Amino acid sequence: MHRRITRRDFLNGVALAVGGTAFLPNWGAALRGTDAGTSLAAVQPTGRSVYPPALTGLRGSHAGSFEAFHALKDGTFWDTAGSIVSTRETYDLAVVGGGISGLAAAYYYRKAVGKRARIIVLDNHDDFGGHAKRNEFTANGRMYLGFGGTQSIDSPAPYSPVAKALIAELGIDVSRRAQVLDANLYTGLGLRRAFFFDKETFGVDRLVGGYSHQLADAFLDAAPLSEAVKRDVRRLLTDQWDPMPDLSSADRKVQLARMSYAHFLTHVWHLDAGVLPLFETRTHGLFGVGIDAVPAQDAWGLGFPGFQGMHLDPGAGPGQNRDAIRHPEAEDYFFHFPDGNASVARLLVRRLIPGAIPGSTMDDVVTAQANYAWLDMKGSPVRIRLNSTVVRVQHDGPAASARGVEVVYVRGGTLHRVWARTAVLACWHSVIPYLCPDLPAHQQAALAYAVKVPLVYTNVLIRQWTAFQHLGVRASVSPGLWHTSVRLEAPVSLGSYRSSRSPTEPIVLHLSKTPCKPGLEARAQHRAGRVELLSTSFETIERHIREQLARMVGDGGFDPADDILAITVNRWPHGYAYQYNSLSDPFWLKGGEPPCVVARQRVGRIAIANTDAAAYAYTDAAIDQAHRAVHEILDLR
Ligand SMILES: Cc1cc2nc3c(=O)[nH]c(=O)nc-3n(C[C@H](O)[C@H](O)[C@H](O)COP(=O)(O)OP(=O)(O)OC[C@H]3O[C@@H](n4cnc5c(N)ncnc54)[C@H](O)[C@@H]3O)c2cc1C
């Protein structure tokens, strides 16, 4: 447990410092306080130059990507910023944010205006894709991929015709999902989902297999829970009890929309509080909070137990979160690339800058090595400029009569300026009031409402997965530990990429965490979680990972010091777009106009995209909002 893991940093015998992240001296303190000195060494597949997808350590919102913006937010940025250097570059369109929404905006603009349209995309990270990030590892000369954020083409509501058309234009055929996934690999080996009962919460460390939503008798029998808790769980699962017999289905839904699922369990069902940890983190992956902040109505929509005797009418109730009622048409529109929707971002970049990502198909993009030097080439009509934090976007006159927009960004410690006829802000909405201080106050307030959900997606390359095989486990939830879920990667093989097939081969483990503070209102939990993420070092997270894996699968023979080959922690203090919730957002329950509608209004030559513009944390929203924003500025022409 306590031996050093040298292979993490020196997998191929090459250790490099992160490049392209020079900082103004005044911001150095911010770095020292958080990430500086963490293991931001690079694992390079080629050993030639820094290749962002292959960097390990603390990624996602990595050191160098957020300090300028935090100084802007704290009001200290302009005191020390120095003078602005004009690049003398002019564009038809400047896009702030190189996530899927920003890349899609560039794509739609180019499609409408033609290949000579001059476009610049600016992003504060050292890699493009926003949340759709690729994690690339190499072991024994072979590539292993993981997704650092946006996981799959998947949405609880059907993709719009616009979003579907873009997916098709990129050459993605979602109907191939079953062909590329080896759905029987893990079940064929007898691997199941498990629940890790930790000694801090449950009195003893125990991994119990056979965990499912039904919480079958065999699972409960093996669980270290008191007889009272087991009795209550069985009652919750099977009793056909109706706690609101005098109300109509519609009125029951309103009642359920106004209470949390935790309250429903302990105050309506009057269950032992020991039941709660079994459900506590089940909602983390969707909402970024536990059942204390998730409305009971949403828990009903997701199929949680306790509603079977209530005979609620199917279909969404008032103020139901859009994640909580899955549309049947959405079921078949799913695709998972080994690097998640980073492949979608890479296919967009391939269309924007041919040659930057070699190849031509959805198959060959998986293993294609991007040529980062091509992203920002002089003379190219489309340029993607990374490590560039935009700090000001301002019309060159009154918004109604301006000829264009001045965009100021900081890169390598220096402020630069470009000019563009139009701009699309595809960045996070909470950032926009600081970039455009002249926006009307009500729009600024609406933009600031979008408090993003913090998340961590960690990928751990391990030497072999025999321990998982010995224990019969392919995934486990662990509500009491730092990462609340661990799973073997989805076995997807596409093009020349082959997923791990044998337990004696390396594999990527995917771990996730949703930092939150139960008891607070949802957006307050997200803010508190963000603070926790920004103040937790890589060393601390690494220690949690090693301890967690040792406790969970050590009995199967897993030795963290020997078996962990590399760790990439994708930290997203600003993760999912905030989706409205009937407990926290009264307007949502009453059916009023949501803030995102006010927030996304075009101002002069500046249009606004990003998933925040739809308050919907899915790739189809990123695409739809890009399409809308681009058409708003095309209408100006
Ligand atoms: C961990 C995680 C898992 C997810 N899984 C899924 C999934 O499986 N399926 C799905 O559909 N969706 C998923 N999502 C939602 C995801 O947010 C969207 O699908 C989509 O990738 C968002 O794209 P975007 O362009 O709107 O935003 P982003 O990806 O956030 O891109 C915005 C970019 O703007 C940059 N930016 C912000 N401020 C500035 C500035 N001042 N200057 C320059 N750049 C700036 C940001 O750093 C970022 O790179 C997931 C999100 C997270 C965090």
The ligand as an SDF file (V2000), in Angstrom:
LIG
                    3D

 53 58  0  0  0  0  0  0  0  0999 V2000
  -17.9690   13.9840  -15.9890 C   0  0  0  0  0  0  0  0  0  0  0  0
  -19.0130   14.3000  -17.0390 C   0  0  0  0  0  0  0  0  0  0  0  0
  -19.6700   13.2680  -17.6980 C   0  0  0  0  0  0  0  0  0  0  0  0
  -20.6200   13.5500  -18.6730 C   0  0  0  0  0  0  0  0  0  0  0  0
  -21.2160   12.5100  -19.3590 N   0  0  0  0  0  0  0  0  0  0  0  0
  -22.0800   12.7900  -20.3620 C   0  0  0  0  0  0  0  0  0  0  0  0
  -22.6150   11.7410  -21.1810 C   0  0  0  0  0  0  0  0  0  0  0  0
  -22.3460   10.5500  -20.9990 O   0  0  0  0  0  0  0  0  0  0  0  0
  -23.4350   12.0840  -22.2070 N   0  0  0  0  0  0  0  0  0  0  0  0
  -23.7660   13.3760  -22.4590 C   0  0  0  0  0  0  0  0  0  0  0  0
  -24.5170   13.6320  -23.4080 O   0  0  0  0  0  0  0  0  0  0  0  0
  -23.2750   14.3800  -21.7030 N   0  0  0  0  0  0  0  0  0  0  0  0
  -22.4380   14.1200  -20.6760 C   0  0  0  0  0  0  0  0  0  0  0  0
  -21.9070   15.1460  -19.9400 N   0  0  0  0  0  0  0  0  0  0  0  0
  -22.3690   16.5200  -20.1660 C   0  0  0  0  0  0  0  0  0  0  0  0
  -21.4200   17.3600  -21.0090 C   0  0  0  0  0  0  0  0  0  0  0  0
  -21.2790   18.5490  -20.2850 O   0  0  0  0  0  0  0  0  0  0  0  0
  -22.0010   17.6680  -22.3950 C   0  0  0  0  0  0  0  0  0  0  0  0
  -22.4230   16.5060  -23.0720 O   0  0  0  0  0  0  0  0  0  0  0  0
  -21.0310   18.3790  -23.3390 C   0  0  0  0  0  0  0  0  0  0  0  0
  -19.8080   17.6890  -23.4730 O   0  0  0  0  0  0  0  0  0  0  0  0
  -20.8170   19.8090  -22.9040 C   0  0  0  0  0  0  0  0  0  0  0  0
  -20.2900   20.5340  -23.9730 O   0  0  0  0  0  0  0  0  0  0  0  0
  -20.2100   22.1160  -23.9350 P   0  0  0  0  0  0  0  0  0  0  0  0
  -19.4050   22.5360  -25.0810 O   0  0  0  0  0  0  0  0  0  0  0  0
  -21.5900   22.6670  -23.7770 O   0  0  0  0  0  0  0  0  0  0  0  0
  -19.4550   22.4750  -22.5590 O   0  0  0  0  0  0  0  0  0  0  0  0
  -17.9760   22.1560  -22.1030 P   0  0  0  0  0  0  0  0  0  0  0  0
  -17.5990   20.8000  -22.5150 O   0  0  0  0  0  0  0  0  0  0  0  0
  -17.9230   22.4990  -20.6670 O   0  0  0  0  0  0  0  0  0  0  0  0
  -17.0820   23.1730  -22.9340 O   0  0  0  0  0  0  0  0  0  0  0  0
  -16.9810   24.5390  -22.6050 C   0  0  0  0  0  0  0  0  0  0  0  0
  -15.5400   24.9350  -22.7100 C   0  0  0  0  0  0  0  0  0  0  0  0
  -15.4260   26.3430  -22.5070 O   0  0  0  0  0  0  0  0  0  0  0  0
  -14.2540   26.5510  -21.7610 C   0  0  0  0  0  0  0  0  0  0  0  0
  -14.2520   27.8710  -21.1480 N   0  0  0  0  0  0  0  0  0  0  0  0
  -14.9500   28.2980  -20.0580 C   0  0  0  0  0  0  0  0  0  0  0  0
  -14.6300   29.5620  -19.7880 N   0  0  0  0  0  0  0  0  0  0  0  0
  -13.7030   29.9520  -20.6970 C   0  0  0  0  0  0  0  0  0  0  0  0
  -12.9850   31.1450  -20.9090 C   0  0  0  0  0  0  0  0  0  0  0  0
  -13.1930   32.2200  -20.1530 N   0  0  0  0  0  0  0  0  0  0  0  0
  -12.0850   31.1790  -21.9180 N   0  0  0  0  0  0  0  0  0  0  0  0
  -11.8770   30.0950  -22.7050 C   0  0  0  0  0  0  0  0  0  0  0  0
  -12.5600   28.9360  -22.5510 N   0  0  0  0  0  0  0  0  0  0  0  0
  -13.4610   28.8750  -21.5580 C   0  0  0  0  0  0  0  0  0  0  0  0
  -14.3170   25.4330  -20.7490 C   0  0  0  0  0  0  0  0  0  0  0  0
  -13.1260   25.2570  -20.0650 O   0  0  0  0  0  0  0  0  0  0  0  0
  -14.6760   24.2760  -21.6440 C   0  0  0  0  0  0  0  0  0  0  0  0
  -13.5270   23.7050  -22.2110 O   0  0  0  0  0  0  0  0  0  0  0  0
  -20.9400   14.8890  -18.9670 C   0  0  0  0  0  0  0  0  0  0  0  0
  -20.2870   15.9320  -18.2950 C   0  0  0  0  0  0  0  0  0  0  0  0
  -19.3300   15.6380  -17.3350 C   0  0  0  0  0  0  0  0  0  0  0  0
  -18.6360   16.7670  -16.6250 C   0  0  0  0  0  0  0  0  0  0  0  0
  1  2  1  0
  2  3  1  0
  2 52  2  0
  3  4  2  0
  4  5  1  0
  4 50  1  0
  5  6  2  0
  6  7  1  0
  6 13  1  0
  7  8  2  0
  7  9  1  0
  9 10  1  0
 10 11  2  0
 10 12  1  0
 12 13  2  0
 13 14  1  0
 14 15  1  0
 14 50  1  0
 15 16  1  0
 16 17  1  0
 16 18  1  0
 18 19  1  0
 18 20  1  0
 20 21  1  0
 20 22  1  0
 22 23  1  0
 23 24  1  0
 24 25  2  0
 24 26  1  0
 24 27  1  0
 27 28  1  0
 28 29  2  0
 28 30  1  0
 28 31  1  0
 31 32  1  0
 32 33  1  0
 33 34  1  0
 33 48  1  0
 34 35  1  0
 35 36  1  0
 35 46  1  0
 36 37  1  0
 36 45  1  0
 37 38  2  0
 38 39  1  0
 39 40  1  0
 39 45  2  0
 40 41  1  0
 40 42  2  0
 42 43  1  0
 43 44  2  0
 44 45  1  0
 46 47  1  0
 46 48  1  0
 48 49  1  0
 50 51  2  0
 51 52  1  0
 52 53  1  0
M  END
$$$$
